[in-house]
Amino acid sequence: MATEAKANIKAFNTWNTEGIAVDDPGIKPYVTIQPRYVPKTGGRYAGKDFYKSKTFIVERLINKVMVPGHKSKKHFRTSGHMTGKANTAYQIVFNAFKKIEAKTKKNPIEVYVKAIENAAPREEIITIEYGGARYPKAVECAPQRRIDLTLRYFTQGAFQKSFNTKKHIEDCLADEIVNAYHSSQNSLAIAKKLELERQADASR
């Protein structure tokens, strides 16, 4: 009975996650697709290193919507959406997923996971200093960082397109994920991935 009840749990009590798999072996251990009725742990695992890998991947997107991070070492554009309110971020992601389902006619969780796979950068650039001079060096991107960067670019791309426009953040976030799902450069995450890998290739 308990096993049957657990199997019937759906993300947001709406979408089933059964059958959704991560094809990229590099990030597969770091993408948790175990569903939650309400994807919110309240930061109870914040003090444990890498425990976010065991957090439902949708909840990690909600956390990024609350705090999308910095862009170009400066505070990113702020708006009324970015207030750190968990319920506001929850509703933004839930409404964005409903729009994704309407656009693609597919399970939005499956679309979202595939978008992460497509947009996760494999390489990046670091700066090394040798003899008083600085040189760029290409390095492999750690699996956990690949996901963190992708989620950051999803939220920053969405906020950038909705800032000072009449377009709602839910529509922009849905467009960002759908574009990444189709590997379109209209997605900031895809554009950033290609840029990073192009720079890394030139720095070998």
ChimeraX attribute file (.defattr): number of C-alpha atoms within 10 A of each C-alpha:
attribute: neighborCount
match mode: 1-to-1
recipient: residues
	/A:1	6
	/A:2	6
	/A:3	7
	/A:4	8
	/A:5	8
	/A:6	11
	/A:7	14
	/A:8	13
	/A:9	18
	/A:10	17
	/A:11	20
	/A:12	15
	/A:13	12
	/A:14	12
	/A:15	18
	/A:16	19
	/A:17	20
	/A:18	14
	/A:19	7
	/A:20	14
	/A:21	14
	/A:22	19
	/A:23	11
	/A:24	13
	/A:25	10
	/A:26	14
	/A:27	19
	/A:28	14
	/A:29	13
	/A:30	22
	/A:31	23
	/A:32	17
	/A:33	20
	/A:34	17
	/A:35	25
	/A:36	19
	/A:37	12
	/A:38	12
	/A:39	17
	/A:40	18
	/A:41	12
	/A:42	9
	/A:43	9
	/A:44	8
	/A:45	13
	/A:46	11
	/A:47	8
	/A:48	8
	/A:49	8
	/A:50	12
	/A:51	11
	/A:52	18
	/A:53	17
	/A:54	14
	/A:55	21
	/A:56	20
	/A:57	23
	/A:58	26
	/A:59	20
	/A:60	18
	/A:61	22
	/A:62	24
	/A:63	21
	/A:64	21
	/A:65	29
	/A:66	20
	/A:67	18
	/A:68	24
	/A:69	15
	/A:70	12
	/A:71	12
	/A:72	6
	/A:73	7
	/A:74	8
	/A:75	10
	/A:76	15
	/A:77	14
	/A:78	12
	/A:79	11
	/A:80	7
	/A:81	16
	/A:82	16
	/A:83	13
	/A:84	15
	/A:85	13
	/A:86	15
	/A:87	11
	/A:88	16
	/A:89	23
	/A:90	22
	/A:91	13
	/A:92	21
	/A:93	20
	/A:94	19
	/A:95	17
	/A:96	23
	/A:97	23
	/A:98	17
	/A:99	19
	/A:100	25
	/A:101	18
	/A:102	12
	/A:103	13
	/A:104	12
	/A:105	10
	/A:106	11
	/A:107	18
	/A:108	25
	/A:109	21
	/A:110	19
	/A:111	21
	/A:112	22
	/A:113	21
	/A:114	22
	/A:115	24
	/A:116	27
	/A:117	23
	/A:118	20
	/A:119	31
	/A:120	27
	/A:121	25
	/A:122	18
	/A:123	20
	/A:124	22
	/A:125	19
	/A:126	12
	/A:127	11
	/A:128	11
	/A:129	9
	/A:130	8
	/A:131	5
	/A:132	7
	/A:133	8
	/A:134	10
	/A:135	12
	/A:136	16
	/A:137	16
	/A:138	18
	/A:139	16
	/A:140	13
	/A:141	16
	/A:142	15
	/A:143	18
	/A:144	17
	/A:145	15
	/A:146	23
	/A:147	23
	/A:148	16
	/A:149	18
	/A:150	25
	/A:151	26
	/A:152	22
	/A:153	26
	/A:154	28
	/A:155	26
	/A:156	25
	/A:157	21
	/A:158	24
	/A:159	24
	/A:160	16
	/A:161	19
	/A:162	18
	/A:163	17
	/A:164	10
	/A:165	9
	/A:166	8
	/A:167	11
	/A:168	16
	/A:169	22
	/A:170	23
	/A:171	19
	/A:172	21
	/A:173	28
	/A:174	25
	/A:175	22
	/A:176	29
	/A:177	32
	/A:178	24
	/A:179	20
	/A:180	28
	/A:181	22
	/A:182	16
	/A:183	18
	/A:184	17
	/A:185	16
	/A:186	15
	/A:187	25
	/A:188	25
	/A:189	31
	/A:190	28
	/A:191	16
	/A:192	18
	/A:193	24
	/A:194	18
	/A:195	14
	/A:196	18
	/A:197	19
	/A:198	14
	/A:199	17
	/A:200	20
	/A:201	15
	/A:202	11
	/A:203	15
	/A:204	9
